[in-house]
Amino acid sequence: MNRGVRRLRLFDGRDDYELFIRCLLRSLERESIRLYAFCVMPNHFHLVLGPEHDGQLARFMQILTGSHSHAWHRAHQAAGGGALYRGRYHACPVQTDVHFLTVCRYVERNALRAGLVKRAEAWPWGSASRYCNDCNAVPLSTWPILQPSEWLTALNTGEARAEVADIRRCTSRGLPLGDRDWQALAIRDLALQSKVRPRGRPRSSSEKPVGWLFT
């Protein structure tokens, strides 16, 4: 995900949303990464992506945010107006199991959670809109696991606060989202040790070890 600098409202009407969608489509043509779900909100966006090789995610996000920033400044006659996004995107690896479904549900529920629509599929600027007369023009990749048959019902049913908090924490810190064993493997294989910090104040040598901020 990424957000407008100083929480700038990036999308203030249909033209702004359509501009981002065009940039997203062109970026997918230039860097063919798998896109599983997305949602564009007034001041930020979420993407669930499946990179196929090292460096692909970074290249795709550079293309997307760079092209959108240029197009946005041109459309708003704000050339030279400074950065559009607050900095580098936030991302977290996700285990391909129920955690993947949880993340996709979180992303596709964004507009509903924010009170912008009464049903998730009614928001035209996200992948949930594919259930609304198939009006989503962005091509989505086949999910790596089977989508539940009652997915639309799941989207429109409230989720647990703990799930939302866990996703936000992992995304903001770049931590893997999954069960504990998978998290440990992902941290090792992706060299994410620097993102893991013990909770609380530094302990003295006489104190017992504290837990790691995983869950």
N, C-alpha and C positions, 0 to 999 in steps of 0.2 A: 504494500500500500504506500501511497504518498499523499501529502497534504499541501495545500497552498501555503506559501510563506505568510507568517503572521495570521494564519487561519483565513487568508484571503478567500473570498467566495469566487471560485473558479468558474462555476457554471450558474449563470443567472437567467437562463432561459433556454428554449429549444435550440437556438442557434449555437450556443456554447456547448451543449451536450452533443449535438450532431457533429460539431467540429472535433471533439475528442474521439467520437466513434470513428470518424474518418481517419484520424491519426492512428487509432488502434488497428484498423483494418490494414492501413499501409505498413504499419510496423510488423504485423503478422506476415505480410508478403515479403518483407525484407529479411526478417529473421523468423523462420518457421518453427516457433515454439508451440507446444501444446497449451491450449487455453481451455480450462474446464468450467470456470465460472467467473463472473465479474459483476461489479456494481459501481456505478458512477454516482457520487453524492454531491451536494452543493459545493463542498470545499475539499473533497478528497475522493480517492477511488480505491477499490480493492480488486485484485486479480488473483485467481488460483491458477498457477502455471505449472507445466511439467517440462522442465529443461531436459534435453537429451544428452548433453555433453557439457563439460566444464566451460564456464565463461558465458554460456548462452543467455542465462538469466540477466547478467549484468549488461550484455550487449543489447538485449531486447529492451530493457528498461531505459538505457541511455538513448536508444532510438526513439522510443515512445515519448519520454518526458522532454527530450530535446526538440523533437518535431512539434509536439503540442505547445511547448513554451513559445517557440518561434511563431506558430500559427496564431496563438492566442494574442500575443503582443501586436501582431499585424492586424488582426480582426478588431482589436480594441484601440488601435492607433496609439499604442503605448511602446513603440520602439525605444529601446534604451531605458526602459522602465525598471530594470533590475531583475533579480531572480523571481521566477513564478512559483517554484516549489521550495519548500523549507530546507531541502538538502537531499542527501541520498535516501532512496526508498528504504522501507522496513520490510523484512522478509523473514520467514521461519520455515525450516524443513518440516514436512508433515508425514507421519506414518500412513501408509496406504492401507488403512483399515477403517474402523468406525471413526477415527480421528479425521480422516479425509472427508467423510460425510458431515461431520460436525462443522468443519471449516467451510465447506460449500454451503451448508445451511446458514451459517453465520453470515456469509457474504451475500447470499441471495435474499436474506431477510432484512438487510440494512435499512432500506427505505421504510419497510413496515415497522421496524423497531424504532425508527426516528419519527414515526407518526405522519409520514408524507403520503402514505396510501393506506387503504383499509385491507388490501390483500397484496402479498408479495409480488404476484405476477402482474399487478396493475402498474408497477413502476416500469416505464418503457426503457430506462437506461441501465438495465441489468439483465443478466442471463435468465432470470426467472420469467421474464416477459415472453420467453419462447412458448410458455403454456397459454399465452393469451393470443389465440388465433395465429400462432407461429409467426409473430411479428418481429422477432429478434433477427436482425440482419447480420449479426456477428457469428461467424462459423465457430462452433465449439467442438472440441475433441471428445472422442469416446472416453468415458471415465475408466480408470484402471480397475475399478471394482463395480459390481452391479448396483445400479441405482434402485433404491426401494420403490416398490410399485405405488406406494402412497406418499410419494415425495412432496407433491403439492400440499397435501394435508399437513405434512411435517413442517413445511415452510410457514404455514399459517397458524402453527401452534407455538405458543411461547416456549423459549428454551430456558434452561437453568442458568441462573446468574453465575454460577461457578464456571460453567462452560465458556461463557462470554468473557469472564475475567481471565481465564486461562489462555484463551486465544489472544487477547489483547496484550497480556504480559509477554507471551512467547514472541509475538510479532514485534513488539517494541524493543525487545532485547535480543532478537535474533536467535532465540533458543528453540530447539526441536520440540515439536508437539507430538506426543505419542506416549506409549507406556514406558515405564522406567528402564527396562532392559534395552528397548529400542533407542531411547534417548541417550543412554550411555554409549551405545555403538555409534550413533549419529554424531555425538560430540567428538568422539575419537576420530572417526573417519573423515569428518569435515573440518577437523582442527578448530573446534569452537570452544576450547577450554577457557579462553580469555573472556568469554561471555558469561561464564558461570562464576558467581560470587557467593560466598557464605553469607547467610542472613545475619543482620544485627551488627553490633559494634565489634571491632577486633577483639579477640579473646586473649587472655593471658595464658601462659604455659600451664597454669594450674586448673584451667577450665576444661570442661569436656567439649569435644567437637560439636559444632552446631550442624543442622541439616543444610543441604544444598538446595538452592532455589530452582527446583525442577518441576514440581507438580502444578 
